[in-house]
Amino acid sequence: MKRIGVDVGGTFTDLVLWDDDGTVTVHKTPSTNHDPSIGTMDGIEVLAERAGIDVADIEMFFHGTTVATNIVLEHNGSDVGMITTDGFRDLLHIARKKRPLNYSNYQDLPWQKWQLVPRRNRRTVPERMDAAGTVLTPLDEDAVRREVALLRERGVEAIAVAFLHAYRNPSHEQRVREIIAEEYPGVFVSLSSDVASQYREYERFSTTALNAFVGPKTSRYIENLAGKAKAGRVGEDVHLMTSAGGLVTSRSASEVPVSLLTSGVVAGLLGGCFIGKASGYPSVITLDVGGTSADIGVAPDGKLRMKHLLDTRIGDYHAMVPMAEVDTIGAGGGSIASIDEGGMFRVGPRSAGATPGPACYNRGGTEPTSTDAMVVMGWLREDSFLSGTMEVKTELATEAVRTHIADKLGADLEHAAMGIFQILAHSMTEAISLHSVRKGYDPRDFSLVAEGGAGPLYAWQIAEHLGIPRVIVPGHPGITSAVGLLTTDVRYEVPTTVWTSSAEPDLDLLRREMDRLSAQAVDQLRADGIADDDITLEYSVDCRYVGQGYELRVPAPGGEVTADWVEQTAATFHEVHGRTYSQRFDDKPVQLVNLRVTGVGAVEHIRIAEIEKGGADASAAVKATTRALFWKNDSADPEWVETPIYDRALFKAGNTFEGPAIVQQLDSTTIVGIGQKATVDAVGHIIIERSA
């Protein structure tokens, strides 16, 4: 079977074609941000030509995209209207009491400055449910029709419907959808009971509004891409990566596009887990460094951690959808170095992106970036960029670093360039520490997987700082996110709020809701064409101690819901709470707040073929030597060192070499530091062991 993974980033679109016979073909092309589907389909054509196949031979098409995320971050979504319960018109405006600047009376609140739904378009109607889902005030259908007509006259492109306690009883919201179909056919509709069926009004309202805000543009993009893929005979359908690390069909993604937020970065974490397991090191920290940002994830035993639903933000908005715990900082190959007005040396988060790009690209950029610094340091040569097919100019990088940094600091060129690298490496080190050490995990128990075009340039130094014993550089680090798309299954998570206690559990409620959610998950997978034999169900519960304000997600056992089932779930919560907060209270009852069922539709996963074996001597892969800048003998000052350059395509399993070394390939460059040792393993991954 031939399958393709396409990850669209802000700078480059990464593509990988995987054949079950072990053949891998990769391609990188600049992203076409005005219409990402153009770059995607053009890249597929080039990729198929490189592989010597027809695009019609591609049987499965997997896709990760930043389209929905960019709409939110750039505040250019659709004109949205909202229909809500009388008295709750301003819930989106009020939000929570927490503010970006707690002690300032004068501050812009992002969710108020950049409103998802303008107040004039937030319309209320008489209706009311209680917390048990009992109707207190019937839905006023005439009022609904009047408000829909008003929103139609105002030309809104999407309507969000969010009623109080609709997670308990969605009947009123479902009736409003029917009325909208009659009064305003074709408009995008987002129901809170479909998008976020659980308690917490503000987060549920915000998520529903976000879904409507990104819905029309994202669904048009998905339908456009799926249509082009069908016309080009690329696979049966486009499967898209969700923020929870699963795949959904184009139909499902179009209906709930908010589930696609952070899809690309999660694919990178999945790819890192796959790489680590293939090399025999399942516990990984992933460092995916692209042109504008660095994505950092931690996966103990190769398992994704999910964010708490009150931490699942995108930009300045709450998005109460499942998200794997991956975080992004503004640090990448295009991060711009500067000296601010106070004389502070800064790197990022501002980025040169793909256009104009680093100064060395000769596309009009004049400010120095981290890429320019590495050109000055001799780590990146003119034949480093896409194997020499991309023209770069060393003299432009040198001029940018000297003019904007060295001269302003009164420093020499070498210290300025190395300073740019050190500042950015420190930012990444701190981010990894934040997501490992401060969350109860010791980085010394993990391996660092270097991903993205720039990840292998930084990983060697970060491992030294954090004591991480080894760095794993995959065969194609620049397209690891695209590879990650090919390593997961179709997944749908269905939640509901249950509110019961381990002291007096409502077993009938738990059984009833478990059966309902399980049936809903199975029905969704069957609708996507997944056979029953390929369907499994996973269970989890959001728990907290009675009196706490926030929950922790814990896995729940399968099988029949009994008193033992509740006890096992509570025991797991005690353990998770102890690891997370260093405190546990085994004598206290546990409150079961939200029940979650995840339907998993198995998709055949890719496998990494072993490469040709060779001896320890890697000298046959040396293609040149160069003078490169490194720290030597613990000196604070960098020195020029004669450094071998290896052609990665010539490596064989078992090859070993010592740093300093530079390894070049199409999609990335790897640095091995002084005192470090590198080994090529059986599947072609480079394992860099930190110095003693």
Beta strands, then each sheet from edge to edge (+ up, - down):
strand 1: 2-8
strand 2: 12-19
strand 3: 24-30
strand 4: 60-64
strand 5: 80-85
strand 6: 122-125
strand 7: 128-129
strand 8: 135-137
strand 9: 158-162
strand 10: 188-191
strand 11: 238-241
strand 12: 247-249
strand 13: 284-289
strand 14: 294-299
strand 15: 313-314
strand 16: 317-318
strand 17: 326-329
strand 18: 335-339
strand 19: 345-351
strand 20: 447-451
strand 21: 470-473
strand 22: 490-501
strand 23: 535-545
strand 24: 552-556
strand 25: 590-601
strand 26: 622-631
strand 27: 638-647
strand 28: 656-658
strand 29: 661-664
strand 30: 669-672
strand 31: 677-680
strand 32: 686-689
sheet 1: 3+ 2- 1+ 4+ 11+ 12-
sheet 2: 6+ 5+ 9+ 10+
sheet 3: 7+ 8-
sheet 4: 17+ 14- 13+ 20+ 21+ 32- 31+ 28-
sheet 5: 15+ 16-
sheet 6: 18+ 19-
sheet 7: 22+ 25- 23+ 24-
sheet 8: 26+ 27- 29- 30+
end
